[in-house]
Amino acid sequence: MGVGPFVEKTVPQTPASRLARSIDMPLLVIVVALVVFGLVMLYSASWDFSRAAFDDPMYMFNRQVMWLGIGIVAAVALAFLDYHHWRRLIVPAMAFTIATLFIVLLMSELRFNARRTIFNGSIQPSELAKLISILYIAVWLYAKRDMLKDVTFGLIPLGVILGFVGGLIYQQPDLSAAATVLMLGGLLFFLAGGDLKQISGLLVIAGVVAWLVISVSLTGQQRMSDFLAGIKDPLQASYHVRRSFEAVVNGGWFGVGIGNSLTKVTGLPVPPTDSIYAVVIEELGWFGGVGLIVLFGALVWRGLVIARRAPDMLGTLIASGLVIWIGIEALINMAVMVGLLPFAGNALPFVSSGGSNLVTTLAALGILFNISRQGNATNVSDDEWRSFGAVANLRWGNGRRGIPRTVRLRSAKE
């Protein structure tokens, strides 16, 4: 019995199938897992707090769901906005951000001994400032990439930009947000190919400024003294950290179960926001706490993969800055709760209650999805170069585990 020739049929691609192929599915799965995890833990951590503070046990959870919807809309919109348009949009976006930071200082809306919000505590411009600062610095470094070795075009202007935005944030006061902006600026300067001597100088300047800030800030002095005392003797740490230690001890390896935390109802400060990681460990144990760290690690890994595959240096800088920013925010929050860093007040992305942090984080991921879509759809130019010296090659199957130096990219056809 003869067999006829095999005819390969081409299945026409629909717009939905093309969209599915262009979306980075590993990143999408990680983000969905973090969002679901965050909603579950926020519901557990905020029930009693919302009932006591707002006379409605669902108040904080319902607001978080509302902000989640807004964040998803922003993420989808930015996923379809070509990230190269930020070269034109970033100046008015930065002007708007600076204006909102000034409004915060002028309105003097005091909450928890700080002026960080406008519109009755609903909007926190310092969160927007982190996102816009990353985009601004990336665009600026990309435009000045041929002149970064010159200190007059490199270190000094970068220091002025970072110092101005960081200074406005510090006045709220928000020490951790100001430090995050400075840290990310130095990192992006390094990724763009900045001279190591300039970066060393920037670190020295940042260290001196940080010491001066701590020396003149009563809040900074108190937090640093509490941290040093807690390092020597955990029983001498701040009240906040001691209650967090109590939650960690109660949780053990497997936790007491979701909804069964005791410290969140017996005095743990703000369990739905700053202290939510302590609630995670108490209710899910160390396995749950480490599992959350693994999820954030996977997010950073996938973001760096997207950064390496970006069509150009601008995409690499933006993707690297955004995903490392999210990782730093998570790391600082979790490290503070176990006494490894001075108290900073950072939100835990996707998990802590807070619309500004959730919306800006999802917006950042929308931009990351756009870079991923363009990296999958376009070839990389032979004339485009980028520095990725500070980021290890984290793609699976690479046995070298080395940190590559500045290289010229091969064409995608090779």
Beta strands, then each sheet from edge to edge (+ up, - down):
strand 1: 385-386
strand 2: 407-408
sheet 1: 1+ 2-
end
